[in-house]
Amino acid sequence: MSEKPCICMKHVSKSFGKKKVIEDVSLEVYSGEIFGMLGPSGAGKTTIVKMIAGIDEATNGTIDVLDTKMPSLHVMKRIGFMAQSDALYGELTALENLQFFASIYGLKGKKQKQRIDEVMELVNLTDHIKKTVNQYSGGMKRRLSLAVSLLHEPEVLILDEPTVGIDPLLRQAIWDELERIRQNGTTIVVTTHVMDEAEKCQRLAMIRDGRLIAVGSPEELKKRTNSQTIEQAFLHFGGARQ
């Protein structure tokens, strides 16, 4: 992990009409780390990662990714993004979905086939590659969405609740793979409300009601609050509803 910021947010706020959903968030994500965003549903995690990915634009403040102000089409091509809802074509097979997204990323020929084989093996779906996505379970669709986000070997990987609906064994396998990807130099941002997943991150941002309430490694956050668990630390920093 490098101390060089790969993502830099400065005084970022986001409003939808008169409703402010993110308020004055400043944080840095270092190159080559798994950075977690921890908070309950509705805390603002999805809005933050969409702005980092360039899908949404901040109302106030600035976001730089890979030394470029977002949103930037050029940088978006260097980012892998997995949304909470699966952006897949149900009437197509998994292979056809992967071929379609690979072509968008500019992958062709042998390289395309190689990457499709690799990502499908990673998410343990090789045996189901010729099934239409409509035949997939919810968990299988999540795994296929992860495969799509990894196709072009992005420098920054953003995963919004990636393991929702996935069984515990496969969830562990996916986290093992994320750690391997991180060690190869990819910067990963992951949102979660699962406390044991938060423990697997190098650093965490705790988000509550659109505000950043704490940032640090899991061990630092527990030490600062004299807590045994991340959940206790979160509650200490203001995670409980008033």
SEMIMI-499308 format. One record per residue: x, y, z of N, C-alpha, C in turn. Coordinates in steps of 0.001 Angstrom, whole numbers, padded with zeros to 6 digits, m for minus. Atoms other than C-alpha are relative to their C-alpha. Example, Ala and Ser with C-alpha at 12.3 -4.5 7.8 and 13.67 -1.06 7.14 Angstrom:
REM residues 2
000890,m001190,000000,012300,m004500,007800,000900,001200,000000
m000820,m001190,m000060,013670,m001060,007140,m000770,001090,000730
***
This chain:
REM residues 242
000840,m001201,000000,000000,000000,000000,000873,001247,000000
m000753,m001243,000111,001314,003429,m000988,m000704,001095,000790
000585,m001144,m000693,000823,006604,001028,m000453,001076,m000991
000410,m000957,001031,000168,008371,m002288,m001508,m000123,m000218
001449,000091,000213,m003522,009279,m002609,m000334,m000354,m001445
000528,000379,001314,m005263,007562,m005508,m001340,000703,m000229
001291,m000693,000014,m008606,009184,m004644,000050,001082,001071
m000014,m001117,m000947,m008953,012578,m002983,m001319,000760,m000088
001256,m000752,m000089,m012278,014079,m001907,000213,001185,000929
m000156,m001200,m000820,m012301,017656,m000604,m001336,000739,000127
001216,m000766,m000348,m015344,019191,001095,m001151,m000297,m000973
001017,000418,000964,m017768,017194,m001044,m001387,m000050,000646
001409,000086,m000386,m021503,017722,m000664,m000811,m000369,m001233
000882,000389,001103,m024341,016345,m002758,m001439,000207,000430
001420,m000221,m000265,m027944,017475,m002915,m000829,m000496,m001173
001004,000330,001005,m030935,016115,m004792,m001186,000925,000262
000995,m001025,m000291,m033243,019104,m005070,000377,000734,001269
m000284,m000690,m001260,m033493,020595,m001600,000566,m000942,001064
m000460,000984,m000987,m032407,017378,000115,001513,m000211,m000107
m001453,000220,m000028,m028725,017265,001085,000269,m001406,000524
m000224,001396,m000393,m027586,013623,001174,001450,m000258,000415
m001390,000076,m000428,m023811,014129,001556,000424,001395,000433
m000333,m001325,m000529,m022401,016933,003687,001468,000091,000388
m001371,m000401,m000316,m018794,018201,003606,000903,m001195,000340
m000850,001182,m000195,m016955,014877,003203,001366,000229,m000650
m001371,m000059,000502,m013168,015009,002848,000720,m001276,000437
m000768,001202,m000331,m011071,011846,002655,000955,m000344,m001138
m000946,000484,000995,m008181,010187,000834,000043,m001518,000034
m000195,001440,000142,m007830,006633,m000458,001384,m000196,m000605
m001362,000197,000470,m004257,005402,m000889,000065,m001056,m001096
m000198,000981,001067,m002986,003481,m003890,000278,m001372,000606
m000269,001374,m000401,m003114,m000281,m003411,m000583,m000424,001329
000648,000442,m001235,m005396,m000460,m000383,m001443,m000403,m000280
001441,000227,m000015,m008825,m001900,000256,m000571,000981,001015
000563,m001056,m000831,m010749,001069,001599,m001492,m000259,000139
001401,000319,m000237,m014091,000308,003193,m000816,001224,000383
000953,m001014,m000455,m017103,002572,003583,m001097,m000730,000764
000879,000730,m000902,m019101,001349,006543,m001117,000911,000492
001139,m000760,m000500,m022568,002518,007439,m001289,m000728,m000329
001282,000665,000242,m026222,001477,007551,m000584,000406,m001346
000695,m000365,001234,m028536,001552,004538,m000510,001430,000117
000444,m001381,m000002,m029314,005137,003581,001004,000984,000566
m001005,m000889,m000605,m026103,006528,005114,000643,000924,m001023
m000614,m000815,001035,m024881,007869,001760,001177,m000667,m000689
m001165,000705,000564,m022274,005246,000846,m000089,m000106,m001517
000171,000170,001448,m023699,004571,m002628,000189,001321,m000733
m000156,m001312,000633,m023886,008283,m003448,001472,000380,m000089
m001431,m000336,m000007,m020220,008722,m002476,000750,m000797,m001067
m000771,000789,000971,m018935,005825,m004592,m000425,000308,m001436
000421,m000403,001347,m021031,006908,m007582,000703,001283,m000426
m000729,m001223,000326,m019371,010322,m007399,001471,m000303,m000276
m001392,000399,000251,m015922,008715,m007149,000126,m000627,m001382
m000036,000695,001297,m016744,006572,m010203,m000323,000920,m001174
000330,m000934,001069,m017883,009632,m012156,m001406,m000144,m000534
001383,000221,000435,m021482,008439,m012472,m000891,001159,000449
000673,m001188,m000526,m022773,011299,m010288,001027,001107,000178
m000889,m001142,m000175,m021323,014782,m009882,m000297,000673,001329
000171,m000681,m001280,m020749,016540,m006576,m000673,001357,m000210
000605,m001322,000032,m022885,019601,m005866,001029,001059,000397
m001100,m000860,m000440,m019954,021192,m004011,001224,m000854,000281
m001237,000713,m000279,m016325,020250,m003507,000586,m000647,m001239
m000704,000628,001119,m013888,018308,m005679,000363,m001437,000314
m000439,001391,m000099,m013054,014662,m006320,001035,m000240,m001087
m001051,000373,000940,m009758,013643,m007947,000232,m001496,000094
m000317,001424,000070,m009172,010067,m009083,001144,m000155,m001006
m001186,000178,000852,m005768,009066,m010516,000472,001356,m000545
m000494,m001359,000290,m004748,012745,m010437,m000838,000756,m001028
000887,m000657,000963,m007734,013799,m012567,m001310,000353,000677
001271,m000425,m000594,m010800,015787,m011548,m001144,m000783,m000637
001165,000750,000474,m013980,013749,m011799,m001207,000918,m000105
m000021,001176,000883,m016121,013184,m013702,000897,000203,m001218
m000875,m000011,001170,m013715,012299,m016528,m000190,m001314,m000745
000207,001229,000781,m014524,009827,m019322,001277,m000809,m000111
m001283,000695,000139,m010841,009009,m019725,000300,m000848,001243
m000282,000722,m001246,m010479,008012,m016056,m001052,m001077,000254
001053,000996,m000216,m013823,006190,m015987,000339,m001333,m000683
m000423,001229,000682,m012295,003687,m018437,001027,m000779,000809
m001021,000649,m000840,m009651,002918,m015814,m000587,m000462,001336
000713,000372,m001226,m012271,002218,m013125,m000928,m001176,m000282
001011,001050,000035,m014243,m000965,m012533,m001057,000324,001039
001074,m000365,m000934,m017649,m000314,m010945,m001057,m001096,000032
001063,000988,m000197,m020075,m002857,m009527,m001075,000634,000860
001099,m000674,m000698,m023405,m001311,m008580,m000759,m000973,000895
000844,000849,m000850,m025845,m002572,m005959,m000989,m000799,m000829
000934,000717,000875,m028337,m003452,m008693,000774,m000490,m001223
m000776,000641,001060,m027044,m005810,m011365,m000390,000553,m001374
000226,m000570,001338,m026687,m004113,m014775,000330,m001055,m001051
m000220,001133,000901,m026996,m007297,m016808,m001193,m000145,m000943
001071,000255,000968,m029026,m008346,m019858,m000529,m001411,000205
000552,001284,m000410,m031313,m011131,m018683,m000238,m000973,m001132
000305,000886,001117,m032168,m012475,m022138,001263,m000543,m000674
m001271,000481,000551,m028477,m012956,m023009,000640,m001009,000945
m000758,000915,m000855,m026202,m015709,m021743,001069,000804,000752
m001099,m000639,m000727,m023456,m014902,m019255,001147,000320,m000952
m001080,m000211,000964,m020917,m015321,m022055,m000293,001205,m000892
000360,m001127,000868,m022800,m012875,m024295,000073,001329,000751
m000149,m001203,m000823,m022982,m010356,m021436,001466,000395,000113
m001425,m000275,m000172,m019244,m010651,m020858,000632,000477,m001310
m000541,m000418,001301,m018469,m010361,m024568,m000418,001431,m000324
000491,m001356,000250,m020619,m007241,m024804,000800,001021,000806
m000719,m000954,m000833,m018949,m005505,m021847,001492,000026,m000342
m001415,000045,000400,m015487,m006679,m022954,000234,000869,m001238
m000150,m000810,001218,m016049,m005024,m026349,m000049,001490,000327
000049,m001403,m000437,m016970,m001756,m024593,001358,000420,000565
m001311,m000286,m000591,m013663,m001971,m022718,001140,m000125,m001015
m001029,000104,001037,m011826,m002599,m025997,000764,m001308,m000004
m000653,001316,m000010,m010946,m006230,m025297,m000467,m000816,m001201
000335,000741,001214,m010793,m008362,m028449,000770,m001311,m000060
m000732,001210,000360,m009788,m011777,m029717,000435,m000851,001172
m000531,000911,m001017,m007550,m013983,m027559,m000012,000638,001392
m000021,m000687,m001298,m007232,m011356,m024808,m001392,000012,000613
001370,000008,m000502,m011027,m011119,m024521,m000358,m001371,000557
000330,001364,m000446,m011432,m014892,m024272,000752,m000345,001292
m000815,000283,m001184,m008595,m015135,m021742,m000591,000659,001243
000531,m000708,m001154,m010089,m012490,m019458,m001374,m000536,000404
001315,000580,m000324,m013608,m013968,m019698,000190,m001309,000758
m000270,001274,m000686,m012236,m017400,m018731,000497,000251,001426
m000594,m000277,m001317,m010263,m015892,m015832,m001037,000514,000993
000954,m000585,m000964,m013072,m013836,m014301,m001125,m000977,000334
001050,000980,m000300,m015628,m016627,m014623,000494,m001092,000943
m000577,000967,m000941,m013284,m019026,m012878,000085,000612,001392
m000109,m000705,m001278,m012723,m016450,m010158,m001315,m000031,000764
001291,m000068,m000692,m016444,m016153,m009382,m000743,m001340,m000018
000532,001369,m000061,m017004,m019893,m009780,m001288,m000157,m000811
001178,000104,000868,m019457,m019603,m012687,000316,m000636,m001357
m000421,000554,001294,m017538,m021350,m015487,m001020,m000999,m000548
000950,001031,000453,m020065,m024205,m015608,m001345,000578,m000430
001296,m000621,000296,m022933,m021724,m016062,000124,001093,m001063
m000298,m001117,000901,m021397,m019502,m018735,m000961,000084,m001187
000886,m000006,001166,m023862,m020560,m021461,m001481,000084,000372
001382,m000198,m000444,m026994,m020111,m019348,m000393,001462,m000181
000455,m001391,000035,m029129,m017019,m019876,m000037,000536,001431
m000059,m000615,m001328,m028890,m014586,m016983,m001349,m000098,000707
001321,000180,m000607,m032655,m014933,m016429,m000085,m001292,000813
m000009,001269,m000727,m031869,m018462,m015189,000870,000057,001253
m000908,m000133,m001140,m029382,m017176,m012617,m000764,000366,001271
000512,m000447,m001295,m030155,m016845,m008907,000548,001400,000281
m000485,m001330,m000372,m029648,m013484,m007204,001485,000012,000305
m001420,000089,m000345,m026284,m014584,m005818,000877,m000190,m001228
m000760,000216,001236,m025125,m015786,m009233,000109,001292,m000810
m000041,m001291,000716,m026035,m012410,m010756,001016,000936,000640
m000995,m000837,m000671,m023934,m010647,m008094,001406,m000432,m000418
m001320,000505,000372,m020991,m012880,m008950,000333,000350,m001446
m000236,m000363,001399,m021417,m012228,m012675,000283,001504,m000117
m000263,m001441,m000002,m021566,m008469,m012019,001428,000295,000450
m001389,m000162,m000440,m018265,m008759,m010130,000955,m000380,m001124
m000837,000423,001129,m016782,m010654,m013088,000084,001094,m001063
000035,m001083,000996,m017871,m007856,m015456,000894,001157,000433
m000768,m001157,m000488,m016278,m005171,m013245,001507,m000250,m000042
m001424,000355,m000018,m012947,m007048,m013295,000577,m000255,m001394
m000425,000402,001345,m012791,m007766,m017050,001213,000758,m000510
m001034,m000837,000619,m010568,m004862,m018054,001158,000315,000943
m001100,m000145,m000961,m008195,m005194,m015059,000176,001468,000420
m000013,m001435,m000308,m009044,m001720,m013718,001037,000363,001060
m000938,m000500,m001008,m006602,000387,m011700,m000713,000293,001309
000841,m000269,m001171,m009424,001354,m009335,m001264,m000843,m000136
001182,000865,m000001,m012180,m001114,m008431,m000944,000479,001093
000999,m000513,m000949,m015356,000223,m006781,m001156,m000990,000072
000993,001053,m000193,m017748,m002338,m005328,m001027,000457,001029
001075,m000458,m000879,m021107,m001314,m003848,m000771,m001209,000528
000629,001161,m000658,m022284,m004010,m001402,000197,m001271,m000857
m000244,001071,000975,m020603,m006743,m003514,m000452,m001391,000423
000280,001370,m000438,m021478,m009747,m001348,m001426,m000197,000491
001408,000163,m000387,m025192,m009146,m000740,m000587,m001212,m000721
000643,001169,000599,m027037,m012434,m001311,000936,m001128,m000372
m000981,001039,000331,m023861,m014510,m001575,000273,m000835,001248
m000165,000874,m001159,m023309,m017543,000665,001370,000232,000654
m001215,m000336,m000755,m020596,m017317,003367,001300,m000556,m000595
m001227,000594,000561,m018100,m019686,001690,000480,000781,m001211
m000383,m000742,001192,m018155,m017823,m001608,000379,001439,000365
m000333,m001348,m000469,m018105,m014502,000238,001464,000060,000442
m001398,000063,m000429,m014815,m015520,001834,000929,m000140,m001197
m000822,000186,001197,m013458,m016655,m001535,000155,001311,m000767
m000063,m001288,000703,m014332,m013282,m003075,000924,000962,000735
m000896,m000879,m000751,m012585,m011424,m000256,001458,m000427,m000129
m001369,000490,000237,m009521,m013643,m000684,000513,000505,m001345
m000387,m000463,001329,m009500,m012689,m004365,000215,001507,m000011
m000193,m001452,m000081,m009923,m008983,m003578,001361,000328,000605
m001315,m000213,m000603,m006847,m009206,m001364,001113,m000295,m001010
m001003,000318,001026,m004898,m010858,m004206,000075,001127,m001032
000044,m001105,000972,m006029,m008117,m006615,000676,001238,000591
m000630,m001144,m000673,m004975,m005484,m004081,001521,m000137,000001
m001450,000220,m000055,m001531,m007040,m003735,000652,000194,m001369
m000514,m000249,001350,m001148,m006718,m007511,m000059,001486,m000365
m000072,m001439,000212,m001582,m002948,m007139,m001312,000711,m000244
001301,m000641,000231,m005302,m002342,m007682,m000500,000649,001288
000625,m000687,m001127,m006960,000185,m005382,m001477,m000378,000023
001375,000491,m000107,m010312,m001119,m004102,m000768,000815,001033
000924,m000667,m000918,m013180,000837,m002563,m001249,m000869,000087
001142,000896,m000170,m015951,m001294,m001099,m000946,000555,001062
000987,m000399,m001007,m019174,m000319,000670,m000561,m001252,000660
000565,001150,m000710,m020575,m002620,003324,m000700,000482,001267
000531,m000218,m001345,m022729,m002740,006420,000266,m001239,000852
m000339,001249,m000699,m021262,m006135,007434,001304,000205,000771
m001135,m000353,m000849,m018882,m005734,010364,001234,m000874,m000250
m001188,000836,000204,m016638,m008743,009651,000686,000328,m001325
m000621,m000449,001242,m016082,m007444,006103,000801,001277,000235
m000714,m001236,m000324,m015075,m004068,007524,001381,m000306,000588
m001277,000388,m000618,m012317,m005850,009471,001055,m000375,m001049
m000929,000445,001041,m010771,m007052,006190,000621,001171,m000771
m000494,m001178,000719,m010147,m003490,004931,001250,000563,000682
m001169,m000671,m000585,m006834,m001680,005392,m000433,001229,000805
000542,m001162,m000706,m008751,001488,006336,m001496,000099,m000265
001463,m000133,000059,m012372,002442,006907,m000417,001456,000111
000717,m001249,m000255,m014556,005496,006542,m001354,m000387,000570
001315,000249,m000603,m017533,005383,008880,m000937,001136,m000404
000935,m000970,000555,m020537,007131,007312,m001329,m000099,000739
001300,m000019,m000671,m023701,008210,009075,m000770,001240,m000456
000868,m001116,000408,m026529,010384,007686,000731,000994,m000903
m000676,m000844,000971,m024339,011684,004850,001255,000680,000496
m001198,m000622,m000575,m021479,012688,007146,001060,m001057,000290
m001126,000853,m000370,m018049,011208,007723,000209,000138,001501
m000126,m000100,m001453,m017824,010333,011413,001349,m000495,000515
m001333,000461,m000408,m014407,008591,011516,000702,m000657,m001190
m000820,000682,001008,m011544,007333,009322,001215,m000593,000698
m001204,000616,m000550,m008747,004916,010169,m000006,m001487,m000274
m000024,001455,000121,m007657,001301,010160,m000946,m000589,001044
000882,000609,m001008,m009977,m001126,011983,000629,m000014,001393
m000667,000050,m001309,m007377,m001502,014741,000080,001388,000629
m000062,m001371,m000526,m006915,002269,015094,m001348,000445,000549
001339,m000441,m000406,m010649,002875,015295,m000438,m000685,001290
000349,000714,m001238,m011089,000192,017964,000831,000527,001172
m000885,m000499,m001061,m008092,001490,019925,m000438,001377,000480
000402,m001366,m000350,m009297,005107,019802,m001260,000031,000861
001266,000027,m000741,m012652,004092,021269,m000004,m001040,001115
m000102,001067,m001008,m011380,001337,023583,m001086,m001053,m000208
001056,000954,000372,m013710,m001057,021725,000597,m001346,m000356
m000411,001347,000387,m013482,m004792,021186,m000343,m000300,m001453
000483,000291,001356,m015335,m004705,017860,m000182,001297,m000790
000269,m001147,000867,m015827,m002394,014877,m001400,000554,000260
001373,m000444,m000279,m019534,m002282,015701,m000041,000919,001211
m000058,m000847,m001197,m018800,m000894,019162,000638,001351,m000320
m000681,m001239,000386,m016416,001664,017644,m000945,000897,m000803
000940,m000767,000821,m019057,002724,015108,m001039,000696,000869
001000,m000576,m000909,m021621,003273,017843,000620,001125,000832
m000692,m001013,m000795,m019058,005223,019864,000152,001309,m000791
m000245,m001187,000819,m018308,007606,016988,m001296,000728,m000399
001258,m000680,000317,m021990,008436,016579,m000852,m000783,m000970
000760,000828,000924,m023374,005506,014650,m001426,m000255,000438
001370,000239,m000469,m026449,005165,016847,m000892,001171,m000354
000965,m001071,000272,m029543,007130,015894,m000289,000772,001294
000296,m000852,m001166,m030230,010039,018175,m001505,000044,000236
***
